[in-house]
Amino acid sequence: MQKKTIQAAFLLALGEVGYIFLVAMFFHTMEKYFGGQPDPPAPFGMVIILTLLVLSAAVSGALILGKPLLMYLDGKKRESVELFAFTLGWLVLFLVISIAVLAYRS
């Protein structure tokens, strides 16, 4: 069971990193296309950013907490906590690797 939990946590963390990458690419693309233009009227810019924040919180919450929460509600409390902890561990590892790659490249 431990190996399956670690693999599932890896996939959940990888999905989260993939989603973060997509959001980062969205910002990069928008900067490329709209960077030289005047800023949108204040309410529209704030609405776009806050909507993306809420959407990102929902997607990230579903990816990180969805499966562990369902497992917890099914009575698999220990397994759900393990899955959540391993998922966070993989995310930390991905973060450390990303920082190391950036530090090496600069």
C-alpha positions in Angstrom: 0.0 0.0 0.0 2.9 2.4 0.8 4.2 2.2 -2.8 0.8 3.0 -4.3 0.4 5.9 -1.9 3.8 7.3 -2.9 3.0 6.9 -6.6 -0.4 8.5 -6.2 1.1 11.4 -4.3 3.7 11.9 -7.0 1.0 12.1 -9.7 -1.1 14.5 -7.7 2.0 16.7 -7.0 2.9 16.5 -10.7 -0.6 17.6 -11.7 -0.3 20.5 -9.4 3.1 21.5 -10.8 1.6 21.2 -14.3 -1.2 23.5 -13.4 1.2 26.0 -11.8 3.2 25.9 -15.1 0.1 26.5 -17.1 -0.8 29.6 -15.0 2.8 30.9 -15.3 2.7 30.4 -19.0 -0.6 32.3 -19.2 0.9 35.3 -17.4 4.0 35.1 -19.6 1.9 35.0 -22.8 -0.3 37.9 -21.6 2.8 39.9 -20.8 4.1 39.3 -24.3 0.9 40.2 -26.1 -0.3 43.0 -23.8 2.9 44.2 -22.2 3.3 47.4 -24.3 -0.3 48.5 -24.0 -1.8 50.7 -21.3 -3.2 49.0 -18.3 -6.8 48.0 -18.4 -9.2 50.1 -16.3 -8.6 49.3 -12.6 -11.7 47.2 -11.9 -11.1 44.9 -14.9 -7.5 44.1 -14.1 -8.4 43.3 -10.4 -11.4 41.2 -11.5 -9.2 39.1 -13.8 -6.5 38.6 -11.2 -8.9 37.8 -8.4 -10.9 35.4 -10.6 -7.7 33.6 -11.5 -6.8 33.4 -7.8 -10.1 31.9 -6.9 -9.9 29.4 -9.8 -6.4 28.5 -8.9 -7.3 27.9 -5.2 -10.2 25.6 -6.3 -8.1 23.6 -8.7 -5.2 23.3 -6.3 -7.5 22.4 -3.5 -9.1 19.7 -5.6 -5.7 18.3 -6.7 -4.0 18.4 -3.3 -7.0 17.8 -0.9 -9.6 16.0 -3.0 -8.4 12.4 -2.9 -7.2 12.5 0.7 -10.5 14.1 1.8 -12.5 11.3 0.1 -10.3 8.7 1.6 -10.7 10.3 5.1 -14.5 10.3 4.7 -14.4 6.6 3.7 -12.7 5.9 7.0 -9.2 5.4 5.7 -7.8 8.1 8.0 -4.2 6.9 8.2 -3.9 6.4 4.4 -5.4 9.8 3.7 -3.0 11.6 6.0 -0.1 9.7 4.4 -1.2 10.6 0.9 -1.5 14.3 1.9 1.9 14.2 3.5 3.6 12.5 0.6 1.9 14.9 -1.9 3.3 17.9 0.1 6.7 16.1 0.2 6.8 15.7 -3.5 5.8 19.4 -4.0 8.7 20.5 -1.7 11.0 18.2 -3.7 9.8 19.8 -7.0 10.3 23.2 -5.5 13.9 22.4 -4.3 14.8 21.0 -7.7 13.3 24.1 -9.5 15.3 26.4 -7.2 18.5 24.3 -7.8 18.1 24.4 -11.5 17.5 28.2 -11.5 20.5 28.7 -9.2 22.7 26.5 -11.4 21.7 28.4 -14.6 22.4 31.8 -13.2 
